[in-house]
Each structure stands twice: as structure tokens, then as C-alpha cells.
Amino acid sequence: MKKTVNLLIKPASALCNLRCKYCFYANISSIREVRSYGKMKAAVVDEMIPNVYADLNDGDELSIAFQGGEPTLAGLSYFEHFIDVIEQQPKRVKVHYAIQTNGTIMSELWMPLLRDHHFLVGLSIDGGPLYHDLNRVDTHERGTFWRVLKTKALFDQYGIDYNVLCVLTNELAKHPQKVYKFFQEQDVQFIQFIPCLDDLDATAKSDFALTPERFASFYQQLFPLWCNELKAGRYRSVKLFDDVLNLFLHGQVNACGLTGQCQIQYVIEADGSVYPCDFYALDEYRLGYIQESTLRELFSQPIAFDWLNNKRTLPTYCDTCPFKQMCCGGCKRMKDAMYVAPSNRFCGYRTVLETVLPQAEQVMQLVGQCGG
């Protein structure tokens, strides 16, 4: 039976050329014993890939996403070597590549590799320049919006497949119309709004962190804008809407945590250490090292079983929710950003479902007519 294995690799660990004010991985790395493991050495790649292929068979699929920090800091030669090692493996495995980048140092030299190996690129753009440059700054506190737009233009020129990832801060969530208009003007086809989180060890709510009320308000106002485009014959992917419709109409789970069940993500740091989740790449959750173990062996570690079987106590507000069996509390790391508010009388995700699902069948028909 064909299987798909997903890896998330951090080739430059927590290294980054930007100092985004809300970066969750900067926080994660700061509370580890080792903040950054530097750049992944070729020897780690050479030992990692055969161990990954040990659990694969002809006809299987392997999805590899590179993330950071800023993964392009590993250098173009790192990715060329990585792909060379993949192509030397004897098993016939279909490999899909993706990379998440801030788009500030990816020059035209990168385009042939991205194009020829069909990379799906996640490009971080927080709406227009005002919102983007508020938080996405370099080491000199300078905004990076126009540098990112130049990279987007290269993607368009070379026909690179890309999604835009927009961090949904509490401030940005006040302006759904302006943000959506910007993405329309830039002809962005695929948009994913990432809820901005408090630090894992935060003792008070930050100004950046999204609240369930703001989350719900943003999507409630965004939904009719999205539907109006569908009615006009234009499909633009907004990931949460796509995920909700596919989950409730087709039973397809396309987002980790959406049904409240954690999965092992196989997050591989630059030194080869492996973790179950990008949000919890912490010393206490280390499964082992990919140079020393296969994925099956890592999956069999007691830490992995504890991770998968960890049961949460849901807020009492969930007991009244008609979507409880499909949601089960959602992603535990996102709980303060989009689920039940501290008042225990409001849930952002439930409010979004109550907005979207009554129109789900009609919307899916429009999506189909638009070719989405």
C-alpha cells in the first residue's frame, strides 16, 4: 500500500537575517539548551537520507519542506547537494519539495533550482508595506517589504509555484478588507493566514498575539469578500476556508491539529535531532537523531507515544458546541489564538464555522465552477 512521509527540515536551524518581532521559532530556540544548531553539514544529509529511505518502498511519496529560521541561509549549494543525494537513492519514490522563506536574500540564481525541481515556495508577506514593515524588519530595524516584492516578481517571471503566508497579528486582523484588497492587487492565488502566537513561556498577553475574538472577526469579514469573488467567477485560495469546506463536506483533513489530534511531523533540526512538532522543538521532546535511527525507529520511541496519546481537558464551553466531535479542541498550540477565549463564553473557530458552514454546499459549487 502506497504511503506518504512528510519531513520538515531546518537546514539553517534558527539562524535568520531578519528580526521579526513575533517570531515563534526565535522563542522556541531561546528556551532550548542550544539556541541554534547552525547550518546542516553535508555529512548529516548523507546519513539522513538513506535512513529516511529505509522505511520507503517503490511507489511511495516523500514530501520535504525546508523551514527555519531562514532556510536559504544554508546556501544554494546545500540544496543542490541534498537533491543530488536524493536522486542517488535506488528506490523509485516520488519526492515533493517545499521551502518557506522570508524572500529577502533569494536571488535570481535560485530560480532554476526551484523551477526545475518543482518547489512549492511559501513566501512571507504581511499584507501591504504598512503592516509588513511594522514587524518584519532586518537586523537594522529596516522594513523588508520591497525586497520581498522583488522576489515575488522573480517567482512570477520564472513560473515558480508559491503561496503567500501572512502572519495574522491582533493588529492586522482589524483590517481584513485592506489586506484582502492588497492580495487581489498583487494577484496572489494562494493565501494562508497564520495566527500570531504568544511566546511559549509568556506570562502575559503580547500586543502581537491574536485573540479568538479578533480571529473570528477577521474571517467573518473576509468570508463575504471571498464569496463575492467566487460569484464573479474567480477562485482565490484562502487556506482556512478550503480546509473547513474539505473537512466538513468531504472528510478530508488537510491541516495538522484541525481535528484536535496531534501527529508526528518529523521536524529535523540542523544537527539531525528530530522532534514531533515545529511548535515544540524543545529538548524534552527530542525523539533522537536521524543519522542514528530510521523514521520507524524514531516513531517507536516512548516520547512519540506520549505525544500522540496526550489527552487534553477541554474548556466547558466545548460541551455546548455542535462541532465538538469534528474539532476536539483543535491545535493545542493555537488554543489561545483562535479557539475558546478566557471568558469561556466564546470560541473564535466555532464562530467561523457558524459563518461558513451554512453556505458550504453553495460555496463548493461555486469553487467547482471556478475550477478551484
Phi, psi and chi 1 to 4 in degrees:
 res  aa     phi    psi   chi1   chi2   chi3   chi4
   1 MET       -  129.1 -176.4  176.3 -178.5      -
   2 LYS   -66.5  139.3 -174.8 -179.5   80.0  170.0
   3 LYS  -129.9  160.3   61.9  179.3  175.9  -68.3
   4 THR  -120.3  129.7  -61.4      -      -      -
   5 VAL  -112.1  134.7  170.8      -      -      -
   6 ASN  -114.5  130.5  -60.7  -69.8      -      -
   7 LEU  -121.8  144.6  -55.5  179.3      -      -
   8 LEU  -122.8  111.9 -166.0  157.9      -      -
   9 ILE  -109.8  136.5  -61.2  174.2      -      -
  10 LYS  -110.8   84.1  -66.1 -176.2  174.8  -72.4
  11 PRO   -68.9  -19.2   25.5  -34.3      -      -
  12 ALA  -120.9   19.8      -      -      -      -
  13 SER    50.7 -131.8 -169.2      -      -      -
  14 ALA   -91.9    5.0      -      -      -      -
  15 LEU   -62.2  138.1  -61.7  175.4      -      -
  16 CYS  -155.7  145.6 -169.7      -      -      -
  17 ASN   -88.5   -3.4   61.9  -50.0      -      -
  18 LEU  -111.9  168.6  -60.3 -169.5      -      -
  19 ARG  -131.1   59.4  -64.3  -65.0 -178.9  -91.6
  20 CYS   -58.6  132.8  -61.3      -      -      -
  21 LYS   -70.2  -17.6  -62.8  175.3 -176.7  177.6
  22 TYR  -113.7   13.1   47.7   55.5      -      -
  23 CYS   -59.2  117.9  180.0      -      -      -
  24 PHE   -73.5  -30.2   84.2   87.4      -      -
  25 TYR   -77.5  -27.3 -153.2   69.9      -      -
  26 ALA   -62.3  -37.9      -      -      -      -
  27 ASN   -68.6  -46.4  168.6 -117.2      -      -
  28 ILE   -56.6  -48.9  -69.3  -66.5      -      -
  29 SER   -67.0  -28.0   60.8      -      -      -
  30 SER   -71.8  -18.8   72.2      -      -      -
  31 ILE  -107.5   15.5   52.5 -178.9      -      -
  32 ARG   -95.5  164.4  -63.5 -169.6  -55.9 -142.3
  33 GLU   -64.6  -38.9 -175.5  175.4  -21.9      -
  34 VAL  -114.3  117.3  177.4      -      -      -
  35 ARG   -65.4  -51.5 -179.3 -170.5  174.8  -81.6
  36 SER  -133.8  138.2  176.1      -      -      -
  37 TYR   -93.3   12.7  -63.3  102.1      -      -
  38 GLY    72.0 -152.7      -      -      -      -
  39 LYS   -96.5  139.0  -61.4  176.8 -177.3  179.1
  40 MET   -65.1  128.0 -176.4  177.2  -75.1      -
  41 LYS   -79.1  153.0  -65.9  178.5  172.1   59.9
  42 ALA   -58.3  -33.6      -      -      -      -
  43 ALA   -63.5  -35.0      -      -      -      -
  44 VAL   -66.3  -42.5  175.1      -      -      -
  45 VAL   -60.2  -45.2  175.0      -      -      -
  46 ASP   -62.7  -32.5  -64.4  -18.3      -      -
  47 GLU   -88.8  -30.8  -64.8  172.3  -17.9      -
  48 MET   -67.6  -50.1  168.2  174.7   61.7      -
  49 ILE   -64.3  -44.3  -68.1  174.0      -      -
  50 PRO   -59.7  -34.6  -25.7   35.7      -      -
  51 ASN   -69.4  -32.6  -87.1   -4.7      -      -
  52 VAL   -68.4  -44.5  169.5      -      -      -
  53 TYR   -69.6  -17.8  -90.9   71.4      -      -
  54 ALA   -58.7  -29.8      -      -      -      -
  55 ASP  -101.7   11.1  -65.0  -39.0      -      -
  56 LEU  -108.8  155.7  -63.9  173.2      -      -
  57 ASN  -126.8  164.9  -59.9  -53.1      -      -
  58 ASP   -53.6  132.7  -71.6  -14.6      -      -
  59 GLY    94.5  -13.2      -      -      -      -
  60 ASP   -71.9  168.8  -73.4  -16.0      -      -
  61 GLU  -123.1  144.9  -62.2 -167.6   16.5      -
  62 LEU  -128.4  119.1  175.6   62.4      -      -
  63 SER  -105.6  122.5  -67.5      -      -      -
  64 ILE  -119.6  118.5  -57.0  172.1      -      -
  65 ALA  -112.2  133.2      -      -      -      -
  66 PHE  -104.3  131.2  -62.1   96.3      -      -
  67 GLN  -143.8  178.5 -162.5  165.9  -59.4      -
  68 GLY  -141.5 -145.7      -      -      -      -
  69 GLY    39.1 -153.2      -      -      -      -
  70 GLU  -116.6  105.9  174.2   49.7   41.9      -
  71 PRO   -64.4  -26.8   22.0  -32.9      -      -
  72 THR   -67.4  -14.2   59.6      -      -      -
  73 LEU   -65.5  -16.4  -71.9  173.4      -      -
  74 ALA   -68.3  -19.9      -      -      -      -
  75 GLY    95.7  149.4      -      -      -      -
  76 LEU   -60.1  -36.2 -176.3   57.2      -      -
  77 SER   -64.2  -31.9   60.4      -      -      -
  78 TYR   -59.5  -47.6  165.2   85.9      -      -
  79 PHE   -69.8  -36.1  -68.2   91.1      -      -
  80 GLU   -62.2  -43.9  -67.9  170.2  -22.9      -
  81 HIS   -65.7  -42.9  174.8   69.3      -      -
  82 PHE   -56.5  -48.6 -169.3  102.5      -      -
  83 ILE   -65.8  -37.7  -67.9  169.1      -      -
  84 ASP   -59.1  -44.4  -76.0  -16.3      -      -
  85 VAL   -65.4  -41.7  177.6      -      -      -
  86 ILE   -57.1  -46.2  -73.9  -76.7      -      -
  87 GLU   -71.9  -14.0  -67.2  179.9  -16.5      -
  88 GLN   -85.1   -9.6  -69.7  167.9   19.1      -
  89 GLN   -72.2  137.5  -57.7  -52.7  -56.0      -
  90 PRO   -74.2  -24.6   24.7  -32.3      -      -
  91 LYS   -76.1  144.3  -65.7  176.9 -178.0  176.2
  92 ARG   -86.9   89.8  -62.9 -170.1  -58.5  -84.2
  93 VAL  -117.0  132.4  173.0      -      -      -
  94 LYS   -79.8  120.5  176.4   67.4  173.8  176.9
  95 VAL  -109.5  130.9 -178.3      -      -      -
  96 HIS  -113.8  131.8  -52.8  -84.1      -      -
  97 TYR  -110.8  143.4  -65.1  107.6      -      -
  98 ALA  -143.1  155.0      -      -      -      -
  99 ILE  -146.3  136.7 -174.2  169.7      -      -
 100 GLN  -104.7  124.2  171.5   60.9   34.1      -
 101 THR  -137.4  152.3  178.9      -      -      -
 102 ASN   -81.8   -8.0   60.3   40.5      -      -
 103 GLY    73.2   17.7      -      -      -      -
 104 THR  -100.0  -18.1   60.7      -      -      -
 105 ILE  -127.5   13.9   54.2  176.1      -      -
 106 MET   -91.9   98.8 -171.6  177.0  -89.1      -
 107 SER   -83.6 -179.0   70.2      -      -      -
 108 GLU   -62.9  -22.2 -166.4  165.1   -0.4      -
 109 LEU   -60.7  -25.4  -66.3  173.3      -      -
 110 TRP   -78.7  -21.2  -72.7   79.0      -      -
 111 MET   -62.0  -43.2  -61.6  -56.2  119.5      -
 112 PRO   -59.6  -40.1  -27.1   37.1      -      -
 113 LEU   -65.1  -45.6  178.7  133.3      -      -
 114 LEU   -62.9  -41.3  -60.6  177.6      -      -
 115 ARG   -71.4  -48.9  178.3 -165.5   60.6 -154.8
 116 ASP   -69.5  -26.2  -63.3  -14.9      -      -
 117 HIS  -108.3   14.1  -63.9  -78.8      -      -
 118 HIS    55.5   44.6  -50.7  -70.5      -      -
 119 PHE   -65.9  138.3  -89.5   73.4      -      -
 120 LEU   -95.5  121.3  174.0   61.8      -      -
 121 VAL  -103.8  131.8 -178.0      -      -      -
 122 GLY   -97.2  116.0      -      -      -      -
 123 LEU  -109.5  124.0 -177.7   63.9      -      -
 124 SER   -84.1  115.9  -65.4      -      -      -
 125 ILE  -139.7  118.1  -50.5  176.6      -      -
 126 ASP   -92.1   69.2  -74.7   -1.6      -      -
 127 GLY    67.9 -147.4      -      -      -      -
 128 GLY   -75.6  179.8      -      -      -      -
 129 PRO   -60.6  -34.6   18.4  -30.7      -      -
 130 LEU   -60.7  -49.2  176.3   64.0      -      -
 131 TYR   -76.0  -40.4  -51.1  118.0      -      -
 132 HIS   -62.5  -50.2 -177.9   99.5      -      -
 133 ASP   -75.0   -7.7  -73.3  -13.4      -      -
 134 LEU   -66.9  -35.5 -170.1   64.2      -      -
 135 ASN  -125.0  -27.8  -63.4  -51.6      -      -
 136 ARG   -94.5   84.7  -57.7 -167.9   65.9   82.0
 137 VAL  -119.1  159.2  -62.8      -      -      -
 138 ASP   -88.7 -170.7   62.4   19.0      -      -
 139 THR   -68.4  -13.3   55.2      -      -      -
 140 HIS  -103.9   15.3  -60.4  -72.7      -      -
 141 GLU    66.3   22.9  -67.7  -71.3  -40.9      -
 142 ARG   -93.7  141.1  -63.0  174.1  -57.9 -164.0
 143 GLY   -64.6  156.2      -      -      -      -
 144 THR  -121.1    7.4   58.4      -      -      -
 145 PHE   -54.7  -50.7  176.0   82.1      -      -
 146 TRP   -70.4  -28.1  -65.1  110.4      -      -
 147 ARG   -65.8  -39.8  -81.1  177.6  -92.2  176.6
 148 VAL   -68.2  -39.6 -180.0      -      -      -
 149 LEU   -62.5  -33.5  -99.1  -76.0      -      -
 150 LYS   -64.5  -39.3  -72.5 -178.7  179.9  178.7
 151 THR   -67.3  -40.8  -59.8      -      -      -
 152 LYS   -57.6  -41.6  176.8 -173.1  176.4  -62.1
 153 ALA   -61.6  -37.0      -      -      -      -
 154 LEU   -64.9  -41.4  -76.0  174.6      -      -
 155 PHE   -60.9  -43.7  -68.1  162.5      -      -
 156 ASP   -63.4  -41.6  -69.7  -28.8      -      -
 157 GLN   -64.0  -41.7  176.7 -174.6  -21.7      -
 158 TYR   -93.5   -1.0  -81.3   83.2      -      -
 159 GLY    71.0   34.4      -      -      -      -
 160 ILE   -79.0  132.5  -52.7  -62.4      -      -
 161 ASP   -73.5  128.6  -69.9  -29.1      -      -
 162 TYR  -148.5  150.7   65.9   94.4      -      -
 163 ASN  -111.2  151.7  -61.2  -17.9      -      -
 164 VAL  -101.4  129.3  163.6      -      -      -
 165 LEU  -104.8  124.3  -84.1   70.0      -      -
 166 CYS  -119.8  119.8  175.9      -      -      -
 167 VAL   -75.3  121.0  177.1      -      -      -
 168 LEU   -90.5   90.2 -169.1   59.4      -      -
 169 THR   -78.9  169.3   63.0      -      -      -
 170 ASN   -63.9  -33.0 -142.4   35.6      -      -
 171 GLU   -73.7  -47.4  176.6   61.2   31.9      -
 172 LEU   -61.0  -33.8 -171.8   68.9      -      -
 173 ALA   -65.0  -12.2      -      -      -      -
 174 LYS   -75.7  -12.3  -63.4  177.8 -176.0  177.3
 175 HIS  -128.5   55.1  -50.7  -74.6      -      -
 176 PRO   -62.3  -37.2   20.5  -32.3      -      -
 177 GLN   -64.8  -45.2  -67.9   86.6   -2.3      -
 178 LYS   -65.9  -41.1  -68.5 -179.7 -179.7  177.7
 179 VAL   -66.0  -45.6  172.3      -      -      -
 180 TYR   -67.3  -37.7 -162.0   63.7      -      -
 181 LYS   -61.7  -39.8 -177.7  179.2  179.9 -178.0
 182 PHE   -60.0  -45.8  166.0   79.6      -      -
 183 PHE   -68.9  -30.6  -71.7  130.7      -      -
 184 GLN   -65.2  -46.0  -71.0  174.4  -47.3      -
 185 GLU   -63.6  -33.7  -68.2  170.6  -12.5      -
 186 GLN   -86.2    1.2  -70.4  -65.8  -37.6      -
 187 ASP    54.9   44.5 -162.4   25.8      -      -
 188 VAL   -81.8  123.8  173.4      -      -      -
 189 GLN   -88.1  -28.2  -56.9  -63.3  -49.2      -
 190 PHE  -133.0  122.8  -59.5   90.7      -      -
 191 ILE  -127.7  133.3  -47.7  163.4      -      -
 192 GLN  -126.1  120.9 -178.6  175.1   -2.0      -
 193 PHE   -92.9  121.2  -65.8  101.7      -      -
 194 ILE  -100.3  116.2  -50.7  -66.2      -      -
 195 PRO   -58.5  130.0  -24.6   34.9      -      -
 196 CYS   -77.8  129.7 -174.6      -      -      -
 197 LEU  -107.7  152.2  -55.7  175.7      -      -
 198 ASP   -68.8  159.0 -101.7  -34.3      -      -
 199 ASP   -58.1  148.4  -71.7  -12.3      -      -
 200 LEU   -60.9  -32.4 -165.2   59.6      -      -
 201 ASP  -104.5   22.5   56.0  -12.0      -      -
 202 ALA   -66.3  144.2      -      -      -      -
 203 THR  -107.6   -9.8   56.7      -      -      -
 204 ALA  -147.9  154.8      -      -      -      -
 205 LYS   -68.0  131.7 -164.8   80.0  172.3  174.6
 206 SER   -84.6  169.1   74.7      -      -      -
 207 ASP   -71.9  -23.8  -67.5  -25.0      -      -
 208 PHE   -81.9  -36.8  -49.6  116.2      -      -
 209 ALA   -62.2  133.1      -      -      -      -
 210 LEU   -70.5  147.3 -169.3   63.9      -      -
 211 THR  -110.9  155.7   63.3      -      -      -
 212 PRO   -57.2  -36.4  -28.2   36.9      -      -
 213 GLU   -64.6  -44.4  -67.4   86.5   -5.8      -
 214 ARG   -70.3  -37.1 -145.6   38.0   89.0   61.2
 215 PHE   -57.3  -50.1  169.7   86.0      -      -
 216 ALA   -64.2  -44.6      -      -      -      -
 217 SER   -60.3  -41.8  172.9      -      -      -
 218 PHE   -60.1  -50.5  177.5   82.5      -      -
 219 TYR   -74.1  -29.8  -82.1  106.3      -      -
 220 GLN   -63.1  -38.2  -78.8 -178.5  -57.6      -
 221 GLN   -80.2  -28.6  -64.8  177.0   70.0      -
 222 LEU   -74.8  -34.0 -167.2   69.7      -      -
 223 PHE   -58.3  -48.6 -174.2   62.1      -      -
 224 PRO   -64.8  -30.6   17.7  -29.2      -      -
 225 LEU   -64.9  -41.8  -58.1  177.4      -      -
 226 TRP   -66.2  -43.9 -173.6   66.8      -      -
 227 CYS   -64.3  -37.4  -71.3      -      -      -
 228 ASN   -62.0  -37.3  -74.0  -19.6      -      -
 229 GLU   -66.0  -40.7  -83.2 -156.2  -68.3      -
 230 LEU   -61.0  -42.9  -71.1  174.5      -      -
 231 LYS   -64.6  -26.0  -67.6  171.5 -176.3  175.6
 232 ALA   -87.3    3.6      -      -      -      -
 233 GLY    88.8   18.3      -      -      -      -
 234 ARG  -122.5  119.8  174.0   64.4 -174.7  -87.3
 235 TYR  -100.7  123.4  169.1   69.5      -      -
 236 ARG  -124.0  122.0 -170.0 -176.8  -46.6  -82.4
 237 SER   -73.1  122.2  172.9      -      -      -
 238 VAL  -113.0  114.2  174.4      -      -      -
 239 LYS   -58.0  -42.3 -168.2  172.2 -171.4  -53.7
 240 LEU   -62.9  -42.0 -177.8   67.8      -      -
 241 PHE   -62.6  -44.5  -66.1  148.1      -      -
 242 ASP   -60.2  -44.8  -68.5  -15.3      -      -
 243 ASP   -63.6  -43.3  -71.3  -16.0      -      -
 244 VAL   -65.1  -44.9  163.9      -      -      -
 245 LEU   -65.1  -42.7  -67.6  170.4      -      -
 246 ASN   -67.5  -34.0  -77.7  -41.1      -      -
 247 LEU   -69.8  -49.7  175.2   63.1      -      -
 248 PHE   -83.8  -23.3  -78.5   86.9      -      -
 249 LEU   -98.0  -30.9  -66.5 -177.9      -      -
 250 HIS  -123.2   -2.8  -55.2  -56.4      -      -
 251 GLY    70.1   18.3      -      -      -      -
 252 GLN   -91.2  127.0  -63.1  176.0    1.4      -
 253 VAL  -101.2  106.1 -178.4      -      -      -
 254 ASN  -111.0    9.2  -63.7  -30.1      -      -
 255 ALA  -143.4  129.2      -      -      -      -
 256 CYS   -61.9  134.0  179.7      -      -      -
 257 GLY    88.3  -11.2      -      -      -      -
 258 LEU   -65.2  -25.9 -156.9   60.9      -      -
 259 THR  -107.2   15.2   57.2      -      -      -
 260 GLY    79.8    4.3      -      -      -      -
 261 GLN  -109.5  115.6  177.7   60.0   52.8      -
 262 CYS   -68.3  150.9  -72.1      -      -      -
 263 GLN  -127.9  161.6  -56.2  166.3    8.6      -
 264 ILE   -83.2  117.7  -59.4  -64.6      -      -
 265 GLN   -91.2  -15.4  -67.9 -177.3  -19.4      -
 266 TYR    55.0   66.9  -63.9  118.7      -      -
 267 VAL   -86.0  119.6  178.1      -      -      -
 268 ILE  -111.7  114.8  -56.4  176.0      -      -
 269 GLU   -78.2  171.4 -100.5  -75.0    3.4      -
 270 ALA   -64.1  -23.7      -      -      -      -
 271 ASP   -90.2    1.9   66.9  -23.7      -      -
 272 GLY    94.3   -3.7      -      -      -      -
 273 SER   -68.7  145.6   54.2      -      -      -
 274 VAL  -121.2  138.2 -176.4      -      -      -
 275 TYR  -131.6  156.1  -54.5   85.1      -      -
 276 PRO   -79.3  -17.7   28.9  -34.8      -      -
 277 CYS  -156.4  140.2  175.8      -      -      -
 278 ASP   -62.5  -30.5 -163.0   24.9      -      -
 279 PHE   -75.7  -14.6  -70.0  136.5      -      -
 280 TYR  -132.5   45.3  -64.6   91.1      -      -
 281 ALA   -81.3   64.4      -      -      -      -
 282 LEU  -113.7  159.5  -59.7  167.1      -      -
 283 ASP   -54.5  -41.0  -61.5  -27.4      -      -
 284 GLU   -71.3  -12.7   57.4  -96.9   40.3      -
 285 TYR  -107.8    7.6  -64.0  114.2      -      -
 286 ARG   -63.8  125.1 -175.1 -175.0  -62.2  120.5
 287 LEU   -83.5  -25.8  -58.5  176.7      -      -
 288 GLY   149.7 -154.7      -      -      -      -
 289 TYR  -128.3  132.3  -67.9   84.6      -      -
 290 ILE   -67.7  -21.5 -167.7   62.3      -      -
 291 GLN   -71.2  -22.2  -50.5   95.8  -59.2      -
 292 GLU  -107.0  -17.1  -57.8  169.2   -0.8      -
 293 SER  -141.0  153.8  -54.5      -      -      -
 294 THR   -81.6  169.3   66.4      -      -      -
 295 LEU   -62.9  -39.0  -65.3  177.4      -      -
 296 ARG   -61.2  -41.4 -172.1 -176.0  -59.2  -85.5
 297 GLU   -66.4  -39.8  -69.6  167.9  -18.1      -
 298 LEU   -65.0  -40.3  -68.4  165.0      -      -
 299 PHE   -64.1  -23.9 -172.9   80.5      -      -
 300 SER   -87.7    0.1  -59.1      -      -      -
 301 GLN   -69.5  147.2  -63.9  -59.4  -50.9      -
 302 PRO   -55.4  -35.0  -25.9   34.3      -      -
 303 ILE   -61.0  -38.1  -65.1  174.2      -      -
 304 ALA   -65.6  -42.2      -      -      -      -
 305 PHE   -64.3  -41.1  -75.7  106.9      -      -
 306 ASP   -62.0  -40.1  -69.4  -16.3      -      -
 307 TRP   -62.8  -47.2  178.1  -97.6      -      -
 308 LEU   -70.0  -30.9  -68.0  171.4      -      -
 309 ASN   -99.0    4.7  -64.3  -38.1      -      -
 310 ASN   -66.8  116.1 -177.9   29.0      -      -
 311 LYS   -99.6  135.6  -59.5  -61.9 -177.6 -176.4
 312 ARG  -103.1  152.0  -72.4 -178.9  -70.5  152.7
 313 THR   -91.4  117.1  -59.0      -      -      -
 314 LEU   -82.0  152.2  -59.5 -177.2      -      -
 315 PRO   -58.9  150.2  -21.2   31.7      -      -
 316 THR   -62.1  -23.7   55.1      -      -      -
 317 TYR   -60.3  -29.2 -174.8   73.7      -      -
 318 CYS   -63.8  -24.9  -64.9      -      -      -
 319 ASP   -64.3  -25.4  -65.0  -23.2      -      -
 320 THR   -94.1    0.8   67.2      -      -      -
 321 CYS   -87.7  128.7 -178.6      -      -      -
 322 PRO   -70.4  -12.6   25.6  -33.9      -      -
 323 PHE  -103.6   10.9  -47.4  113.1      -      -
 324 LYS   -57.9  -42.1 -179.9 -179.6  178.5 -179.9
 325 GLN   -68.7  -25.0  -63.0  -53.7  -47.4      -
 326 MET   -90.0  -23.5  -67.6  -68.5  -80.2      -
 327 CYS  -101.3  -47.1  168.5      -      -      -
 328 CYS    53.7   32.3  -61.1      -      -      -
 329 GLY    93.6  -10.3      -      -      -      -
 330 GLY    67.3 -161.2      -      -      -      -
 331 CYS   -70.1  126.2  171.8      -      -      -
 332 LYS   -67.6  -27.6   62.8 -177.9  178.3 -178.1
 333 ARG   -75.8  -24.2 -174.1   64.7  177.0   95.2
 334 MET   -92.2    0.0  -63.6  -80.0 -174.6      -
 335 LYS   -58.7  -36.7   62.8 -176.8  178.8   64.3
 336 ASP   -82.7  -11.9  -64.7  -32.0      -      -
 337 ALA   -95.9  -31.1      -      -      -      -
 338 MET  -140.6   -4.0   57.8 -179.8  -80.3      -
 339 TYR  -107.2 -126.4  -66.5  100.0      -      -
 340 VAL   -78.9  128.2  178.4      -      -      -
 341 ALA   -72.7  160.7      -      -      -      -
 342 PRO   -56.5  -25.8  -26.8   35.2      -      -
 343 SER   -67.0  -17.8   67.1      -      -      -
 344 ASN    62.4   25.8 -161.3   33.0      -      -
 345 ARG  -129.1    9.8  -66.0 -165.8  -64.1  -90.9
 346 PHE  -155.4  139.7 -179.9   85.3      -      -
 347 CYS  -130.5  123.6  173.6      -      -      -
 348 GLY   -63.8  -43.7      -      -      -      -
 349 TYR   -66.8  -42.4 -176.6   56.0      -      -
 350 ARG   -58.9  -42.5  174.4  176.8  175.3  172.9
 351 THR   -62.3  -39.4  -57.0      -      -      -
 352 VAL   -65.9  -43.4  171.2      -      -      -
 353 LEU   -61.2  -40.4  -66.2 -179.4      -      -
 354 GLU   -66.9  -22.0  -69.8  170.7  -17.1      -
 355 THR   -82.2  -42.1  -58.2      -      -      -
 356 VAL   -86.7  -46.2  173.1      -      -      -
 357 LEU   -64.5  -33.7  -67.5 -178.3      -      -
 358 PRO   -59.6  -22.2  -27.5   37.3      -      -
 359 GLN  -108.9   11.8  -57.2 -179.3   56.7      -
 360 ALA   -59.6  -48.6      -      -      -      -
 361 GLU   -61.1  -46.5  -64.3  -77.5   -2.5      -
 362 GLN   -62.7  -42.3  177.8 -173.4   -0.3      -
 363 VAL   -64.2  -42.6  168.2      -      -      -
 364 MET   -64.2  -34.2  -77.8  -58.9  -77.8      -
 365 GLN   -63.5  -43.1  -71.5 -179.5   -1.8      -
 366 LEU   -64.7  -39.9  -68.9  171.1      -      -
 367 VAL   -60.1  -44.1  170.2      -      -      -
 368 GLY   -63.7  -38.9      -      -      -      -
 369 GLN   -66.9  -28.8  -68.1  169.0    9.0      -
 370 CYS   -84.6   -5.3  -65.3      -      -      -
 371 GLY    84.4   15.6      -      -      -      -
 372 GLY   -84.3      -      -      -      -      -
